[in-house]
Amino acid sequence: MEERFFAALITCFFISFGVIIGGSLFGSMSAYLTGQPPISEMMVTAKQLRIWAIVAAIGGTFDAISTFERGILDGSTLDLFKQIMLIISAMGGVKAGILIITWVTQGEI
């Protein structure tokens, strides 16, 4: 595996992590401004942003689908493996972000 792939793994992790943390913080800020409880809104927003963080990290769904198609139909298993690893890395970033939000709010999502 080449060095750019490992950089892409790290980038996917931190993009999904940043979407969860940033979206939750700004969601709780908007809840505070509208008179709603910000801590519970932070937890709800983090839960709702999970799939969008993964999609943002892998660069949209169409590229992922075309990579899967190329891997399955053309027999390019290395591309298929790389795409799966990128999705797993993005899922790890989401899990880490939700874990930090859970620690901050001292609650469970």
N, C-alpha and C positions, 0 to 999 in steps of 0.2 A: 504494500500500500504506500502511496506516496505522501509526502509531507503536506500537500494542500488538502488532502482528505481529512487529516487530523485537525487541521485548522478549521475546516468546515464543521467538524464535530463539535469543537469548542464554541464556534460561532453559533451553531444551532442551539446548544445548551444555554448560552447566555442571552440569546434573543428571546427564547421562550421564558426564561427566568425574568428578564426585564419586562416583558409584556405582563406577566402575572403581578410582579411587585409594583410597577408603575400604574397599571390599570386599577389595582386595588387601592393604592394610595389616593389616586385622583377620584376614584369612586367614593371613597370615604370622605374626601374633602367636599364633594358635591352633596353628600348626605348631611354633612355638618351645616353647610350653607342653607339647606332646605329644611332644617330642623328635625331630621331623622337621626337615629343612633348610628354614629360613624363606625363603631367597632363591628357591629353585626353586619353592616353594609359592606365593610371590607371583606369579611368572610364570604358573604354571598357573591360579591363581585369576583373574588378569586376563583370561586367554584364555577361561575358562569364563563370565565375567560379561558378555561383549560383548553378546549378544542381550538379556539382562535389563536392561542399562543403557539400551538403545534403547527397550525397552518402557516402562521407568519414566519416561523422558524425555518420550515422547509421550503419556503418561497412560493407558496401557492399550491393548489391541488393539481392543476393541469400538468405541471412538470413532474410531479410524483407519479401521476397516472401514466404519462408517456414513458417514464423510466421503468415502471413495472411492466408495461407492454413490451418494451424493448428487451427486458430481462427474460420474460416468459416466452415471447414469440420468436425472438432472434437468438435465444440461447445465451444471452450475455448475463451470466449469473453473477459476475463481479459487480456490474452496475446495480443489479437487484439487491445484492448484499450491502452495497454502499448506501442505497436508499433506505433500506431497513435500519441500518445503523444510524443514519441521520434522524430518522423518526424516533428511535429509541433514545438518542441523545436529547432530542427536543422534549420527550416525555420525562426524562430525568430533570431537565431544567424546570418543567412545570411542577414536578413533585418537590423539588428543592424550594421553589418559590412559595408553594402552598404550605410547606413545612415552616418556613420563616414567618409567613402570615399567621399560621396557627400559633407559633411561639409568641409573636407580638400581641395577638389578641387573647391569648391564653384560653383558647377554646378549640372546639373541633368543628371541622367543616363537614 
